């Protein structure tokens, strides 16, 4: 369940930024590995967030969050 208020501005949403970058790269016909940079940025961004664990496997990025133990 995703609450709209938790998304924040769409331009700052990491998923939306990655999808925008993918669309731009598809239109510009980039070389191989060009999409790795945005994926790496997402991994770095989410690894700094407490309670978030990232798992990457074969071009799939899984982002999990745990319930806040203080809540």
N, CA, C and O atoms as a CHARMM CRD file, in Angstrom:
* protein
*
  284
    1    1 UNK  N      0.85100  -1.18000   0.00000 PROA 1      0.00000
    2    1 UNK  CA     0.00000   0.00000   0.00000 PROA 1      0.00000
    3    1 UNK  C      0.88500   1.22700   0.00000 PROA 1      0.00000
    4    1 UNK  O      1.77300   1.36200   0.84300 PROA 1      0.00000
    5    2 UNK  N      0.64800   2.11600  -0.93700 PROA 2      0.00000
    6    2 UNK  CA     1.41200   3.35700  -1.02400 PROA 2      0.00000
    7    2 UNK  C      0.44100   4.51000  -0.86300 PROA 2      0.00000
    8    2 UNK  O     -0.52100   4.63200  -1.62100 PROA 2      0.00000
    9    3 UNK  N      0.69200   5.34000   0.10900 PROA 3      0.00000
   10    3 UNK  CA    -0.14200   6.50800   0.35000 PROA 3      0.00000
   11    3 UNK  C      0.42800   7.66700  -0.46600 PROA 3      0.00000
   12    3 UNK  O      1.64000   7.88200  -0.47700 PROA 3      0.00000
   13    4 UNK  N     -0.43600   8.40700  -1.14400 PROA 4      0.00000
   14    4 UNK  CA     0.01200   9.49000  -2.01100 PROA 4      0.00000
   15    4 UNK  C      0.88500  10.49300  -1.27000 PROA 4      0.00000
   16    4 UNK  O      1.83500  11.02400  -1.84500 PROA 4      0.00000
   17    5 UNK  N      0.58100  10.75800  -0.01400 PROA 5      0.00000
   18    5 UNK  CA     1.35400  11.73200   0.74700 PROA 5      0.00000
   19    5 UNK  C      2.78700  11.26300   0.97300 PROA 5      0.00000
   20    5 UNK  O      3.68400  12.08600   1.15700 PROA 5      0.00000
   21    6 UNK  N      3.01300   9.94700   0.96000 PROA 6      0.00000
   22    6 UNK  CA     4.35900   9.42100   1.21000 PROA 6      0.00000
   23    6 UNK  C      5.24800   9.50800  -0.02300 PROA 6      0.00000
   24    6 UNK  O      6.46200   9.33400   0.08100 PROA 6      0.00000
   25    7 UNK  N      4.66700   9.77400  -1.18300 PROA 7      0.00000
   26    7 UNK  CA     5.45700   9.81800  -2.40400 PROA 7      0.00000
   27    7 UNK  C      6.27100  11.10400  -2.53700 PROA 7      0.00000
   28    7 UNK  O      7.37100  11.08300  -3.08900 PROA 7      0.00000
   29    8 UNK  N      5.75400  12.20200  -2.04800 PROA 8      0.00000
   30    8 UNK  CA     6.44500  13.47300  -2.20500 PROA 8      0.00000
   31    8 UNK  C      6.32700  13.94100  -3.64000 PROA 8      0.00000
   32    8 UNK  O      5.57500  13.36200  -4.42300 PROA 8      0.00000
   33    9 UNK  N      7.06900  14.99200  -3.99600 PROA 9      0.00000
   34    9 UNK  CA     7.03100  15.48600  -5.37700 PROA 9      0.00000
   35    9 UNK  C      7.51900  14.41200  -6.35000 PROA 9      0.00000
   36    9 UNK  O      8.54400  13.77400  -6.10800 PROA 9      0.00000
   37   10 UNK  N      6.79700  14.21300  -7.43600 PROA 10     0.00000
   38   10 UNK  CA     7.13000  13.14200  -8.36900 PROA 10     0.00000
   39   10 UNK  C      8.51100  13.30400  -8.98200 PROA 10     0.00000
   40   10 UNK  O      9.18100  12.30800  -9.25400 PROA 10     0.00000
   41   11 UNK  N      8.95300  14.53500  -9.20600 PROA 11     0.00000
   42   11 UNK  CA    10.27200  14.74500  -9.79500 PROA 11     0.00000
   43   11 UNK  C     11.38700  14.30800  -8.85800 PROA 11     0.00000
   44   11 UNK  O     12.49500  14.01700  -9.30900 PROA 11     0.00000
   45   12 UNK  N     11.10700  14.25700  -7.55100 PROA 12     0.00000
   46   12 UNK  CA    12.11100  13.83800  -6.57500 PROA 12     0.00000
   47   12 UNK  C     11.99500  12.35500  -6.23500 PROA 12     0.00000
   48   12 UNK  O     12.86400  11.81200  -5.55300 PROA 12     0.00000
   49   13 UNK  N     10.95000  11.70000  -6.69300 PROA 13     0.00000
   50   13 UNK  CA    10.74800  10.28300  -6.42000 PROA 13     0.00000
   51   13 UNK  C     11.80000   9.47400  -7.16600 PROA 13     0.00000
   52   13 UNK  O     11.88900   9.58000  -8.38900 PROA 13     0.00000
   53   14 UNK  N     12.60600   8.66400  -6.46400 PROA 14     0.00000
   54   14 UNK  CA    13.67400   7.91700  -7.13500 PROA 14     0.00000
   55   14 UNK  C     13.17800   7.00900  -8.24800 PROA 14     0.00000
   56   14 UNK  O     13.83200   6.90400  -9.28600 PROA 14     0.00000
   57   15 UNK  N     12.04700   6.35400  -8.06300 PROA 15     0.00000
   58   15 UNK  CA    11.51700   5.48500  -9.10800 PROA 15     0.00000
   59   15 UNK  C     11.16300   6.29400 -10.35400 PROA 15     0.00000
   60   15 UNK  O     11.48400   5.88700 -11.47000 PROA 15     0.00000
   61   16 UNK  N     10.50800   7.42700 -10.17000 PROA 16     0.00000
   62   16 UNK  CA    10.12300   8.26200 -11.30800 PROA 16     0.00000
   63   16 UNK  C     11.36300   8.82000 -12.00900 PROA 16     0.00000
   64   16 UNK  O     11.38200   8.92600 -13.23600 PROA 16     0.00000
   65   17 UNK  N     12.39000   9.17700 -11.24700 PROA 17     0.00000
   66   17 UNK  CA    13.62600   9.67500 -11.84900 PROA 17     0.00000
   67   17 UNK  C     14.28700   8.59300 -12.69200 PROA 17     0.00000
   68   17 UNK  O     14.78700   8.86800 -13.78300 PROA 17     0.00000
   69   18 UNK  N     14.28700   7.37000 -12.18900 PROA 18     0.00000
   70   18 UNK  CA    14.88600   6.26500 -12.94100 PROA 18     0.00000
   71   18 UNK  C     14.09800   5.99800 -14.21900 PROA 18     0.00000
   72   18 UNK  O     14.69100   5.79500 -15.27900 PROA 18     0.00000
   73   19 UNK  N     12.77600   5.99700 -14.13000 PROA 19     0.00000
   74   19 UNK  CA    11.95800   5.75300 -15.31600 PROA 19     0.00000
   75   19 UNK  C     12.13500   6.86800 -16.34500 PROA 19     0.00000
   76   19 UNK  O     12.18100   6.59400 -17.54400 PROA 19     0.00000
   77   20 UNK  N     12.23300   8.10700 -15.90300 PROA 20     0.00000
   78   20 UNK  CA    12.47000   9.21500 -16.82700 PROA 20     0.00000
   79   20 UNK  C     13.81400   9.05000 -17.52600 PROA 20     0.00000
   80   20 UNK  O     13.92900   9.26700 -18.73200 PROA 20     0.00000
   81   21 UNK  N     14.82500   8.66500 -16.75600 PROA 21     0.00000
   82   21 UNK  CA    16.14800   8.44000 -17.32300 PROA 21     0.00000
   83   21 UNK  C     16.12600   7.29300 -18.32800 PROA 21     0.00000
   84   21 UNK  O     16.77000   7.37700 -19.37300 PROA 21     0.00000
   85   22 UNK  N     15.39700   6.23100 -18.02600 PROA 22     0.00000
   86   22 UNK  CA    15.28800   5.09800 -18.96700 PROA 22     0.00000
   87   22 UNK  C     14.63900   5.52900 -20.27500 PROA 22     0.00000
   88   22 UNK  O     15.08600   5.13500 -21.35200 PROA 22     0.00000
   89   23 UNK  N     13.57600   6.34700 -20.18400 PROA 23     0.00000
   90   23 UNK  CA    12.91600   6.83100 -21.40000 PROA 23     0.00000
   91   23 UNK  C     13.86600   7.67900 -22.23700 PROA 23     0.00000
   92   23 UNK  O     13.93700   7.53100 -23.45700 PROA 23     0.00000
   93   24 UNK  N     14.59700   8.57100 -21.56500 PROA 24     0.00000
   94   24 UNK  CA    15.55500   9.41300 -22.29100 PROA 24     0.00000
   95   24 UNK  C     16.62700   8.56000 -22.97100 PROA 24     0.00000
   96   24 UNK  O     16.99200   8.81200 -24.12000 PROA 24     0.00000
   97   25 UNK  N     17.12400   7.56300 -22.26400 PROA 25     0.00000
   98   25 UNK  CA    18.16600   6.71400 -22.82900 PROA 25     0.00000
   99   25 UNK  C     17.65000   5.90700 -24.01300 PROA 25     0.00000
  100   25 UNK  O     18.37100   5.71400 -24.99300 PROA 25     0.00000
  101   26 UNK  N     16.40800   5.43300 -23.93100 PROA 26     0.00000
  102   26 UNK  CA    15.82600   4.66900 -25.04200 PROA 26     0.00000
  103   26 UNK  C     15.69500   5.53700 -26.27900 PROA 26     0.00000
  104   26 UNK  O     15.94700   5.07300 -27.39100 PROA 26     0.00000
  105   27 UNK  N     15.30400   6.79300 -26.10000 PROA 27     0.00000
  106   27 UNK  CA    15.13000   7.68500 -27.23900 PROA 27     0.00000
  107   27 UNK  C     16.47100   8.06000 -27.86600 PROA 27     0.00000
  108   27 UNK  O     16.56700   8.24600 -29.07900 PROA 27     0.00000
  109   28 UNK  N     17.50300   8.16900 -27.03200 PROA 28     0.00000
  110   28 UNK  CA    18.81900   8.54100 -27.53300 PROA 28     0.00000
  111   28 UNK  C     19.66500   7.37000 -27.97600 PROA 28     0.00000
  112   28 UNK  O     20.78300   7.56700 -28.45200 PROA 28     0.00000
  113   29 UNK  N     19.16100   6.14900 -27.83200 PROA 29     0.00000
  114   29 UNK  CA    19.86200   4.92200 -28.20600 PROA 29     0.00000
  115   29 UNK  C     21.27800   4.89400 -27.63100 PROA 29     0.00000
  116   29 UNK  O     22.25700   4.96800 -28.37300 PROA 29     0.00000
  117   30 UNK  N     21.37700   4.78800 -26.32300 PROA 30     0.00000
  118   30 UNK  CA    22.69400   4.78100 -25.68300 PROA 30     0.00000
  119   30 UNK  C     23.43900   3.46500 -25.89000 PROA 30     0.00000
  120   30 UNK  O     22.87100   2.47200 -26.34400 PROA 30     0.00000
  121   31 UNK  N     24.70700   3.48700 -25.55100 PROA 31     0.00000
  122   31 UNK  CA    25.52100   2.26800 -25.63200 PROA 31     0.00000
  123   31 UNK  C     25.18300   1.33300 -24.48300 PROA 31     0.00000
  124   31 UNK  O     24.41400   1.70200 -23.59500 PROA 31     0.00000
  125   32 UNK  N     25.74800   0.11800 -24.48400 PROA 32     0.00000
  126   32 UNK  CA    25.45700  -0.84200 -23.41900 PROA 32     0.00000
  127   32 UNK  C     25.95700  -0.34200 -22.06900 PROA 32     0.00000
  128   32 UNK  O     27.01100   0.28500 -21.97400 PROA 32     0.00000
  129   33 UNK  N     25.18100  -0.63200 -21.03000 PROA 33     0.00000
  130   33 UNK  CA    25.56500  -0.24700 -19.67700 PROA 33     0.00000
  131   33 UNK  C     25.20500   1.17300 -19.30000 PROA 33     0.00000
  132   33 UNK  O     25.52400   1.60300 -18.19200 PROA 33     0.00000
  133   34 UNK  N     24.55800   1.91300 -20.17100 PROA 34     0.00000
  134   34 UNK  CA    24.23400   3.30600 -19.87700 PROA 34     0.00000
  135   34 UNK  C     23.21400   3.42800 -18.75600 PROA 34     0.00000
  136   34 UNK  O     23.19400   4.44400 -18.06100 PROA 34     0.00000
  137   35 UNK  N     22.36600   2.42200 -18.56000 PROA 35     0.00000
  138   35 UNK  CA    21.34800   2.49000 -17.50900 PROA 35     0.00000
  139   35 UNK  C     21.91500   2.11500 -16.14700 PROA 35     0.00000
  140   35 UNK  O     21.21400   2.24500 -15.14400 PROA 35     0.00000
  141   36 UNK  N     23.14200   1.66000 -16.07900 PROA 36     0.00000
  142   36 UNK  CA    23.73100   1.24000 -14.80400 PROA 36     0.00000
  143   36 UNK  C     23.93700   2.42800 -13.86400 PROA 36     0.00000
  144   36 UNK  O     23.82400   2.27300 -12.64800 PROA 36     0.00000
  145   37 UNK  N     24.23600   3.60300 -14.40300 PROA 37     0.00000
  146   37 UNK  CA    24.48100   4.77300 -13.57100 PROA 37     0.00000
  147   37 UNK  C     23.25600   5.15900 -12.75400 PROA 37     0.00000
  148   37 UNK  O     23.39200   5.33500 -11.54300 PROA 37     0.00000
  149   38 UNK  N     22.05200   5.30200 -13.34500 PROA 38     0.00000
  150   38 UNK  CA    20.88200   5.63400 -12.52500 PROA 38     0.00000
  151   38 UNK  C     20.56300   4.55300 -11.49300 PROA 38     0.00000
  152   38 UNK  O     20.13400   4.86400 -10.38200 PROA 38     0.00000
  153   39 UNK  N     20.76800   3.30700 -11.85000 PROA 39     0.00000
  154   39 UNK  CA    20.51200   2.22400 -10.91300 PROA 39     0.00000
  155   39 UNK  C     21.47400   2.31800  -9.73000 PROA 39     0.00000
  156   39 UNK  O     21.07500   2.13000  -8.58000 PROA 39     0.00000
  157   40 UNK  N     22.73400   2.60800 -10.01700 PROA 40     0.00000
  158   40 UNK  CA    23.71500   2.75700  -8.94900 PROA 40     0.00000
  159   40 UNK  C     23.35900   3.93700  -8.04800 PROA 40     0.00000
  160   40 UNK  O     23.53100   3.86200  -6.83100 PROA 40     0.00000
  161   41 UNK  N     22.86500   5.02400  -8.63700 PROA 41     0.00000
  162   41 UNK  CA    22.44500   6.17800  -7.84400 PROA 41     0.00000
  163   41 UNK  C     21.29600   5.80700  -6.91900 PROA 41     0.00000
  164   41 UNK  O     21.26800   6.23600  -5.76600 PROA 41     0.00000
  165   42 UNK  N     20.35400   5.01800  -7.40700 PROA 42     0.00000
  166   42 UNK  CA    19.24200   4.58200  -6.56500 PROA 42     0.00000
  167   42 UNK  C     19.72600   3.70800  -5.42000 PROA 42     0.00000
  168   42 UNK  O     19.27300   3.85700  -4.28500 PROA 42     0.00000
  169   43 UNK  N     20.64800   2.79700  -5.71600 PROA 43     0.00000
  170   43 UNK  CA    21.19000   1.94300  -4.66600 PROA 43     0.00000
  171   43 UNK  C     21.87600   2.77700  -3.58900 PROA 43     0.00000
  172   43 UNK  O     21.70700   2.51200  -2.39900 PROA 43     0.00000
  173   44 UNK  N     22.64300   3.77700  -3.99600 PROA 44     0.00000
  174   44 UNK  CA    23.32600   4.64300  -3.03600 PROA 44     0.00000
  175   44 UNK  C     22.32000   5.46100  -2.23600 PROA 44     0.00000
  176   44 UNK  O     22.48100   5.63500  -1.02800 PROA 44     0.00000
  177   45 UNK  N     21.28800   5.96300  -2.90100 PROA 45     0.00000
  178   45 UNK  CA    20.28200   6.77400  -2.23300 PROA 45     0.00000
  179   45 UNK  C     19.55000   5.97000  -1.16600 PROA 45     0.00000
  180   45 UNK  O     19.42500   6.42100  -0.02700 PROA 45     0.00000
  181   46 UNK  N     19.06600   4.78600  -1.52400 PROA 46     0.00000
  182   46 UNK  CA    18.28800   3.99700  -0.57800 PROA 46     0.00000
  183   46 UNK  C     19.14500   3.34800   0.50500 PROA 46     0.00000
  184   46 UNK  O     18.64100   3.06300   1.59100 PROA 46     0.00000
  185   47 UNK  N     20.42100   3.11000   0.23900 PROA 47     0.00000
  186   47 UNK  CA    21.25900   2.49900   1.26100 PROA 47     0.00000
  187   47 UNK  C     21.50700   3.44200   2.42700 PROA 47     0.00000
  188   47 UNK  O     21.88600   2.99300   3.50900 PROA 47     0.00000
  189   48 UNK  N     21.30100   4.73600   2.23100 PROA 48     0.00000
  190   48 UNK  CA    21.51100   5.72200   3.28600 PROA 48     0.00000
  191   48 UNK  C     20.25400   5.95200   4.13100 PROA 48     0.00000
  192   48 UNK  O     20.30900   6.69500   5.11100 PROA 48     0.00000
  193   49 UNK  N     19.12900   5.33400   3.77500 PROA 49     0.00000
  194   49 UNK  CA    17.86900   5.54000   4.48300 PROA 49     0.00000
  195   49 UNK  C     17.70800   4.47200   5.56100 PROA 49     0.00000
  196   49 UNK  O     17.73900   3.28000   5.25300 PROA 49     0.00000
  197   50 UNK  N     17.53600   4.88000   6.82400 PROA 50     0.00000
  198   50 UNK  CA    17.35200   3.88300   7.88800 PROA 50     0.00000
  199   50 UNK  C     16.08400   3.05600   7.67400 PROA 50     0.00000
  200   50 UNK  O     15.04800   3.59000   7.27800 PROA 50     0.00000
  201   51 UNK  N     16.17100   1.76200   7.93400 PROA 51     0.00000
  202   51 UNK  CA    15.01500   0.88400   7.80200 PROA 51     0.00000
  203   51 UNK  C     14.75800   0.40800   6.39400 PROA 51     0.00000
  204   51 UNK  O     13.76600  -0.27900   6.15000 PROA 51     0.00000
  205   52 UNK  N     15.63000   0.75500   5.45100 PROA 52     0.00000
  206   52 UNK  CA    15.45700   0.35100   4.05700 PROA 52     0.00000
  207   52 UNK  C     16.57300  -0.61300   3.69500 PROA 52     0.00000
  208   52 UNK  O     17.73800  -0.36300   4.00600 PROA 52     0.00000
  209   53 UNK  N     16.22400  -1.71100   3.04100 PROA 53     0.00000
  210   53 UNK  CA    17.20300  -2.67500   2.56800 PROA 53     0.00000
  211   53 UNK  C     17.01500  -2.82000   1.06700 PROA 53     0.00000
  212   53 UNK  O     15.88500  -2.96700   0.60000 PROA 53     0.00000
  213   54 UNK  N     18.08900  -2.78200   0.31400 PROA 54     0.00000
  214   54 UNK  CA    18.00300  -2.94200  -1.13300 PROA 54     0.00000
  215   54 UNK  C     18.63200  -4.26600  -1.53200 PROA 54     0.00000
  216   54 UNK  O     19.63600  -4.69600  -0.96600 PROA 54     0.00000
  217   55 UNK  N     18.02200  -4.89700  -2.51400 PROA 55     0.00000
  218   55 UNK  CA    18.50900  -6.16600  -3.04600 PROA 55     0.00000
  219   55 UNK  C     18.52000  -6.02000  -4.56500 PROA 55     0.00000
  220   55 UNK  O     17.51800  -5.62300  -5.15900 PROA 55     0.00000
  221   56 UNK  N     19.63900  -6.33700  -5.18700 PROA 56     0.00000
  222   56 UNK  CA    19.72700  -6.22200  -6.64100 PROA 56     0.00000
  223   56 UNK  C     20.04900  -7.57700  -7.24300 PROA 56     0.00000
  224   56 UNK  O     20.95400  -8.27200  -6.78000 PROA 56     0.00000
  225   57 UNK  N     19.30000  -7.95400  -8.28400 PROA 57     0.00000
  226   57 UNK  CA    19.55100  -9.22000  -8.95800 PROA 57     0.00000
  227   57 UNK  C     19.10800  -9.11900 -10.41000 PROA 57     0.00000
  228   57 UNK  O     17.93300  -8.87300 -10.68500 PROA 57     0.00000
  229   58 UNK  N     20.03300  -9.30600 -11.33500 PROA 58     0.00000
  230   58 UNK  CA    19.72000  -9.33400 -12.76800 PROA 58     0.00000
  231   58 UNK  C     18.77600  -8.22400 -13.21000 PROA 58     0.00000
  232   58 UNK  O     17.66800  -8.50000 -13.66900 PROA 58     0.00000
  233   59 UNK  N     19.19400  -7.00000 -13.07900 PROA 59     0.00000
  234   59 UNK  CA    18.43800  -5.82300 -13.51800 PROA 59     0.00000
  235   59 UNK  C     17.11600  -5.63500 -12.77800 PROA 59     0.00000
  236   59 UNK  O     16.22200  -4.94800 -13.27300 PROA 59     0.00000
  237   60 UNK  N     16.98700  -6.23400 -11.60800 PROA 60     0.00000
  238   60 UNK  CA    15.80300  -6.05200 -10.77700 PROA 60     0.00000
  239   60 UNK  C     16.26100  -5.42600  -9.47500 PROA 60     0.00000
  240   60 UNK  O     17.19400  -5.91400  -8.83700 PROA 60     0.00000
  241   61 UNK  N     15.61700  -4.36300  -9.08700 PROA 61     0.00000
  242   61 UNK  CA    15.94900  -3.69300  -7.83500 PROA 61     0.00000
  243   61 UNK  C     14.76900  -3.85300  -6.89300 PROA 61     0.00000
  244   61 UNK  O     13.66800  -3.39200  -7.19300 PROA 61     0.00000
  245   62 UNK  N     14.98800  -4.50000  -5.75900 PROA 62     0.00000
  246   62 UNK  CA    13.94700  -4.71000  -4.75800 PROA 62     0.00000
  247   62 UNK  C     14.24500  -3.79200  -3.58500 PROA 62     0.00000
  248   62 UNK  O     15.34800  -3.81500  -3.04000 PROA 62     0.00000
  249   63 UNK  N     13.28500  -3.00200  -3.20300 PROA 63     0.00000
  250   63 UNK  CA    13.46200  -2.07500  -2.09000 PROA 63     0.00000
  251   63 UNK  C     12.44500  -2.44000  -1.02600 PROA 63     0.00000
  252   63 UNK  O     11.23800  -2.39200  -1.26600 PROA 63     0.00000
  253   64 UNK  N     12.93100  -2.80300   0.14400 PROA 64     0.00000
  254   64 UNK  CA    12.06500  -3.18800   1.25200 PROA 64     0.00000
  255   64 UNK  C     12.18700  -2.15800   2.35200 PROA 64     0.00000
  256   64 UNK  O     13.22800  -1.51900   2.50500 PROA 64     0.00000
  257   65 UNK  N     11.13300  -2.00100   3.10700 PROA 65     0.00000
  258   65 UNK  CA    11.22000  -1.16600   4.30000 PROA 65     0.00000
  259   65 UNK  C     10.61800  -1.93400   5.46500 PROA 65     0.00000
  260   65 UNK  O      9.67200  -2.70500   5.30200 PROA 65     0.00000
  261   66 UNK  N     11.17800  -1.71100   6.62400 PROA 66     0.00000
  262   66 UNK  CA    10.67200  -2.34800   7.83500 PROA 66     0.00000
  263   66 UNK  C      9.84000  -1.32800   8.59400 PROA 66     0.00000
  264   66 UNK  O     10.05600  -0.12100   8.48800 PROA 66     0.00000
  265   67 UNK  N      8.89300  -1.83600   9.35400 PROA 67     0.00000
  266   67 UNK  CA     8.09900  -0.94300  10.20000 PROA 67     0.00000
  267   67 UNK  C      9.01600  -0.31500  11.23100 PROA 67     0.00000
  268   67 UNK  O      9.93200  -0.96400  11.73500 PROA 67     0.00000
  269   68 UNK  N      8.77300   0.93300  11.54000 PROA 68     0.00000
  270   68 UNK  CA     9.57800   1.65400  12.52100 PROA 68     0.00000
  271   68 UNK  C      9.35000   1.02800  13.88800 PROA 68     0.00000
  272   68 UNK  O      8.21200   1.00400  14.35600 PROA 68     0.00000
  273   69 UNK  N     10.39600   0.51700  14.55400 PROA 69     0.00000
  274   69 UNK  CA    10.20800  -0.12100  15.86200 PROA 69     0.00000
  275   69 UNK  C      9.74200   0.86800  16.93300 PROA 69     0.00000
  276   69 UNK  O      9.18200   0.45200  17.94700 PROA 69     0.00000
  277   70 UNK  N      9.96300   2.15600  16.72600 PROA 70     0.00000
  278   70 UNK  CA     9.54100   3.16100  17.70700 PROA 70     0.00000
  279   70 UNK  C      8.05400   3.48800  17.57800 PROA 70     0.00000
  280   70 UNK  O      7.47300   4.10100  18.47400 PROA 70     0.00000
  281   71 UNK  N      7.43800   3.08100  16.46700 PROA 71     0.00000
  282   71 UNK  CA     6.02500   3.43500  16.23600 PROA 71     0.00000
  283   71 UNK  C      5.08600   2.50400  16.95000 PROA 71     0.00000
  284   71 UNK  O      3.86900   2.66500  16.85800 PROA 71     0.00000
